[in-house]
């Protein structure tokens, strides 16, 4: 039996994907938040879900370990999107990629043309391109978590990170000074799978598209 595999990450993306899956008649048989299983079967034997780290979703799809996946725009920009077809912006897991600094920090003076600034982030490619476009020399420090700590202990002048409510920034006396881009999650498809498994892949893309069309664009 031919089957397709959809790569997802735990948390917000998984939760906000459930209504799209339901519209396609797909219901996971396990909850990844409580199950230890990394491959989840669904009520449809030809469809299974792969639970991986958010940053790994494009890699699994690129190399064909998954036929489709759902990944944030931030992750796709860092990955580069090689070998991936991106048919839909699913408009889920929305947030923004921003520059934040400690309260009282003179960001305007720090990013004058030709200046140098230290920035902590896990979004190295995006941050580098952003500051290069401003003519600012940037020393990038790669961190994987607790980004807000970096300016507080003198590791960096600023951070580039995802912001949703802004509560974490405020709790750590940081302020958002620049929005780099808005972020949402995209459906990505392995190009070979789109050709070889079109009878399974295309209906799923079409159903997602129809469901999005029927939703108000909040």
SEBAMAR-241417 format. One record per residue (C-alpha): residue in one letter; x, y, z. Coordinates in Angstrom, 1 decimal, padded with zeros to 4 digits, m for minus. Each point is the difference from the previous one (the first is absolute). Last residue first. Example, Ala and Ser with C-alpha at 12.3 -4.5 7.8 and 13.67 -1.06 7.14 Angstrom:
<rs>
aa:s; xx:013.7; yy:m001.1; zz:007.1
aa:a; xx:m001.4; yy:m003.4; zz:000.7
</rs>
This chain:
<rs>
aa:x; xx:m007.3; yy:037.2; zz:010.9
aa:x; xx:m000.4; yy:m001.2; zz:m003.6
aa:x; xx:m003.5; yy:m001.4; zz:000.3
aa:x; xx:m000.1; yy:m003.8; zz:m000.7
aa:x; xx:m001.6; yy:m001.4; zz:m003.1
aa:x; xx:003.0; yy:000.4; zz:m002.2
aa:x; xx:002.2; yy:m001.6; zz:002.7
aa:x; xx:m002.2; yy:m003.1; zz:m000.1
aa:x; xx:000.1; yy:m000.1; zz:m003.8
aa:x; xx:003.8; yy:000.2; zz:000.0
aa:x; xx:000.3; yy:m002.7; zz:002.6
aa:x; xx:m002.3; yy:m002.2; zz:m002.1
aa:x; xx:001.9; yy:000.6; zz:m003.2
aa:x; xx:003.4; yy:m000.8; zz:001.6
aa:x; xx:m001.4; yy:m003.2; zz:001.4
aa:x; xx:m001.6; yy:m000.9; zz:m003.3
aa:x; xx:003.4; yy:000.6; zz:m001.7
aa:x; xx:002.1; yy:m002.3; zz:002.3
aa:x; xx:m002.0; yy:m003.2; zz:m000.3
aa:x; xx:m000.5; yy:m000.3; zz:m003.8
aa:x; xx:003.2; yy:001.9; zz:m000.5
aa:x; xx:002.2; yy:m002.6; zz:001.6
aa:x; xx:002.8; yy:m000.2; zz:m002.6
aa:x; xx:m000.2; yy:003.6; zz:m001.2
aa:x; xx:m000.6; yy:001.8; zz:003.2
aa:x; xx:002.2; yy:m002.5; zz:001.8
aa:x; xx:002.9; yy:001.0; zz:m002.2
aa:x; xx:m000.5; yy:003.6; zz:000.9
aa:x; xx:m000.1; yy:m000.6; zz:003.7
aa:x; xx:m002.7; yy:002.3; zz:001.3
aa:x; xx:m000.1; yy:002.9; zz:002.4
aa:x; xx:m003.1; yy:001.5; zz:001.7
aa:x; xx:000.9; yy:003.3; zz:001.5
aa:x; xx:m000.1; yy:001.4; zz:003.5
aa:x; xx:m000.3; yy:003.7; zz:000.9
aa:x; xx:002.6; yy:002.7; zz:000.7
aa:x; xx:m000.1; yy:003.7; zz:m000.4
aa:x; xx:003.3; yy:001.7; zz:m000.8
aa:x; xx:002.9; yy:001.9; zz:001.4
aa:x; xx:m001.9; yy:001.9; zz:002.6
aa:x; xx:002.2; yy:002.6; zz:001.8
aa:x; xx:000.4; yy:001.3; zz:003.5
aa:x; xx:m001.7; yy:m002.6; zz:002.2
aa:x; xx:000.8; yy:000.7; zz:003.6
aa:x; xx:001.8; yy:m002.0; zz:002.7
aa:x; xx:m000.6; yy:000.2; zz:003.7
aa:x; xx:000.0; yy:m003.8; zz:000.5
aa:x; xx:m003.7; yy:m000.2; zz:000.8
aa:x; xx:m000.7; yy:002.4; zz:m002.9
aa:x; xx:001.8; yy:m002.2; zz:m002.5
aa:x; xx:m001.9; yy:m003.1; zz:001.2
aa:x; xx:m003.3; yy:001.7; zz:m000.2
aa:x; xx:000.5; yy:001.2; zz:m003.6
aa:x; xx:m003.2; yy:m001.8; zz:m001.2
aa:x; xx:001.6; yy:m001.8; zz:m002.9
aa:x; xx:003.6; yy:000.8; zz:m000.5
aa:x; xx:002.5; yy:m002.1; zz:m001.9
aa:x; xx:003.7; yy:000.9; zz:000.5
aa:x; xx:002.8; yy:002.3; zz:m001.0
aa:x; xx:001.9; yy:001.1; zz:003.1
aa:x; xx:001.9; yy:003.2; zz:001.0
aa:x; xx:003.1; yy:001.2; zz:001.5
aa:x; xx:001.4; yy:m003.5; zz:000.7
aa:x; xx:001.7; yy:m002.0; zz:002.7
aa:x; xx:m000.3; yy:002.7; zz:002.6
aa:x; xx:m002.0; yy:m001.9; zz:002.6
aa:x; xx:m003.4; yy:001.5; zz:m000.8
aa:x; xx:000.6; yy:000.2; zz:m003.7
aa:x; xx:000.4; yy:m003.8; zz:m000.3
aa:x; xx:m002.8; yy:m001.0; zz:002.4
aa:x; xx:m002.8; yy:000.8; zz:m002.4
aa:x; xx:001.1; yy:m002.7; zz:m002.3
aa:x; xx:m000.9; yy:m002.7; zz:002.4
aa:x; xx:000.5; yy:m002.6; zz:m002.8
aa:x; xx:002.2; yy:m001.2; zz:m002.8
aa:x; xx:002.7; yy:002.6; zz:m000.1
aa:x; xx:002.2; yy:001.1; zz:m002.8
aa:x; xx:002.0; yy:003.2; zz:000.5
aa:x; xx:000.1; yy:002.3; zz:m003.0
aa:x; xx:002.5; yy:002.8; zz:m000.2
aa:x; xx:m001.7; yy:002.6; zz:m002.2
aa:x; xx:001.3; yy:002.7; zz:m002.2
aa:x; xx:m002.8; yy:002.4; zz:m000.9
aa:x; xx:m000.6; yy:001.2; zz:m003.5
aa:x; xx:m003.8; yy:m000.3; zz:000.5
aa:x; xx:m000.3; yy:m002.7; zz:m002.6
aa:x; xx:002.8; yy:m001.8; zz:001.7
aa:x; xx:m002.0; yy:000.1; zz:003.3
aa:x; xx:m002.9; yy:m001.8; zz:m001.5
aa:x; xx:002.0; yy:m002.5; zz:m002.1
aa:x; xx:002.0; yy:m001.1; zz:003.1
aa:x; xx:m003.1; yy:m000.3; zz:002.1
aa:x; xx:m001.7; yy:m002.2; zz:m002.6
aa:x; xx:003.0; yy:m002.2; zz:m000.4
aa:x; xx:000.7; yy:m000.4; zz:003.7
aa:x; xx:m003.4; yy:m000.7; zz:001.3
aa:x; xx:001.0; yy:m001.6; zz:003.2
aa:x; xx:000.6; yy:003.4; zz:001.5
aa:x; xx:002.4; yy:002.1; zz:002.1
aa:x; xx:001.1; yy:003.3; zz:m001.5
aa:x; xx:003.2; yy:002.0; zz:000.5
aa:x; xx:000.0; yy:003.4; zz:m001.7
aa:x; xx:002.5; yy:001.8; zz:m002.2
aa:x; xx:m000.4; yy:003.4; zz:m001.6
aa:x; xx:000.4; yy:000.8; zz:m003.7
aa:x; xx:m003.3; yy:001.7; zz:m000.5
aa:x; xx:m001.6; yy:000.7; zz:003.4
aa:x; xx:m001.3; yy:m003.1; zz:001.8
aa:x; xx:001.1; yy:000.7; zz:003.5
aa:x; xx:m001.2; yy:003.6; zz:000.0
aa:x; xx:m003.6; yy:m001.0; zz:m000.9
aa:x; xx:000.1; yy:m002.9; zz:002.5
aa:x; xx:000.7; yy:002.3; zz:003.0
aa:x; xx:m000.5; yy:m002.5; zz:002.8
aa:x; xx:m002.4; yy:001.3; zz:002.6
aa:x; xx:m001.9; yy:m003.3; zz:000.4
aa:x; xx:002.1; yy:m002.9; zz:m001.2
aa:x; xx:m000.1; yy:m000.8; zz:m003.8
aa:x; xx:m002.4; yy:m001.8; zz:m002.3
aa:x; xx:000.2; yy:m000.6; zz:m003.8
aa:x; xx:m003.1; yy:m001.8; zz:m001.3
aa:x; xx:m001.3; yy:m003.0; zz:m001.9
aa:x; xx:m003.8; yy:000.1; zz:000.2
aa:x; xx:m002.7; yy:m002.4; zz:001.1
aa:x; xx:m002.6; yy:m002.2; zz:m001.7
aa:x; xx:m000.3; yy:m003.7; zz:000.8
aa:x; xx:m002.4; yy:m000.4; zz:m002.9
aa:x; xx:m000.6; yy:001.9; zz:m003.2
aa:x; xx:000.3; yy:m003.2; zz:m002.1
aa:x; xx:002.2; yy:001.7; zz:m002.6
aa:x; xx:m000.4; yy:m002.5; zz:m002.8
aa:x; xx:001.8; yy:m001.5; zz:m003.0
aa:x; xx:003.6; yy:m000.2; zz:001.3
aa:x; xx:001.8; yy:m002.5; zz:m002.2
aa:x; xx:003.3; yy:m001.0; zz:001.6
aa:x; xx:003.3; yy:m001.1; zz:m001.6
aa:x; xx:002.0; yy:002.6; zz:001.9
aa:x; xx:m002.1; yy:002.2; zz:002.3
aa:x; xx:003.0; yy:001.9; zz:001.4
aa:x; xx:000.0; yy:m001.6; zz:003.4
aa:x; xx:000.2; yy:003.3; zz:001.8
aa:x; xx:m002.8; yy:001.5; zz:m002.1
aa:x; xx:m002.1; yy:m003.1; zz:000.4
aa:x; xx:000.3; yy:000.0; zz:003.8
aa:x; xx:m001.1; yy:003.7; zz:000.2
aa:x; xx:m002.9; yy:m000.7; zz:m002.4
aa:x; xx:m001.3; yy:m002.6; zz:002.4
aa:x; xx:m000.2; yy:m003.6; zz:m001.0
aa:x; xx:m002.7; yy:m002.5; zz:m001.0
aa:x; xx:001.1; yy:m003.1; zz:m001.8
aa:x; xx:m000.7; yy:m002.2; zz:m003.0
aa:x; xx:001.4; yy:m003.1; zz:m001.5
aa:x; xx:002.2; yy:m000.9; zz:003.0
aa:x; xx:003.2; yy:m001.9; zz:000.0
aa:x; xx:000.3; yy:001.4; zz:m003.5
aa:x; xx:003.3; yy:001.9; zz:000.4
aa:x; xx:m001.5; yy:003.5; zz:m000.2
aa:x; xx:m003.0; yy:m001.0; zz:002.1
aa:x; xx:002.1; yy:m001.3; zz:003.0
aa:x; xx:002.3; yy:003.0; zz:m000.4
aa:x; xx:m002.8; yy:002.5; zz:000.0
aa:x; xx:m001.5; yy:m001.4; zz:003.2
aa:x; xx:003.3; yy:000.0; zz:001.9
aa:x; xx:m000.2; yy:003.5; zz:001.5
aa:x; xx:m003.5; yy:m000.8; zz:001.5
aa:x; xx:001.4; yy:m003.1; zz:001.7
aa:x; xx:m001.7; yy:m003.2; zz:m001.2
aa:x; xx:m003.4; yy:m001.7; zz:000.2
aa:x; xx:m000.8; yy:m002.0; zz:m003.2
aa:x; xx:m003.6; yy:m000.4; zz:m000.8
aa:x; xx:m001.6; yy:m002.9; zz:m002.0
aa:x; xx:m002.4; yy:m000.1; zz:m002.9
aa:x; xx:m001.0; yy:m003.0; zz:m002.1
aa:x; xx:m001.6; yy:m001.8; zz:002.9
aa:x; xx:m002.5; yy:002.9; zz:000.6
aa:x; xx:m001.0; yy:000.1; zz:003.6
aa:x; xx:003.5; yy:001.2; zz:000.7
aa:x; xx:003.3; yy:m001.6; zz:001.0
aa:x; xx:002.5; yy:002.0; zz:001.9
aa:x; xx:003.8; yy:m000.5; zz:m000.5
aa:x; xx:002.0; yy:001.6; zz:002.9
aa:x; xx:m001.8; yy:m002.0; zz:002.7
aa:x; xx:000.6; yy:001.1; zz:003.5
aa:x; xx:m003.6; yy:001.0; zz:000.4
aa:x; xx:m001.3; yy:002.8; zz:002.3
aa:x; xx:000.9; yy:003.2; zz:m002.0
aa:x; xx:000.1; yy:m002.0; zz:m003.3
aa:x; xx:m003.8; yy:m000.7; zz:000.4
aa:x; xx:m000.7; yy:m003.4; zz:m001.6
aa:x; xx:m002.4; yy:m001.4; zz:m002.6
aa:x; xx:000.3; yy:003.1; zz:m002.2
aa:x; xx:m003.2; yy:000.9; zz:m001.9
aa:x; xx:000.0; yy:000.6; zz:m003.7
aa:x; xx:m003.3; yy:000.8; zz:m001.8
aa:x; xx:001.5; yy:002.8; zz:m002.1
aa:x; xx:m001.9; yy:002.6; zz:002.0
aa:x; xx:001.3; yy:m001.8; zz:003.1
aa:x; xx:003.6; yy:000.4; zz:m001.2
aa:x; xx:m000.6; yy:003.8; zz:m000.3
aa:x; xx:m001.6; yy:000.1; zz:003.4
aa:x; xx:003.0; yy:m001.9; zz:001.5
aa:x; xx:002.6; yy:002.3; zz:m001.5
aa:x; xx:m000.4; yy:002.6; zz:002.8
aa:x; xx:000.8; yy:m002.6; zz:002.7
aa:x; xx:003.0; yy:m001.4; zz:m001.9
aa:x; xx:001.4; yy:003.5; zz:m000.7
aa:x; xx:m000.5; yy:001.1; zz:003.6
aa:x; xx:001.7; yy:m002.8; zz:001.7
aa:x; xx:001.8; yy:m003.0; zz:m001.6
aa:x; xx:001.6; yy:000.2; zz:m003.4
aa:x; xx:m001.5; yy:m001.5; zz:m003.2
aa:x; xx:001.1; yy:m002.2; zz:m002.9
aa:x; xx:m002.7; yy:m001.5; zz:m002.2
aa:x; xx:000.5; yy:m003.4; zz:m001.4
aa:x; xx:m001.8; yy:m001.4; zz:m003.0
aa:x; xx:m001.1; yy:m003.5; zz:m000.8
aa:x; xx:m000.1; yy:m002.5; zz:m002.9
aa:x; xx:m001.3; yy:m003.4; zz:001.0
</rs>
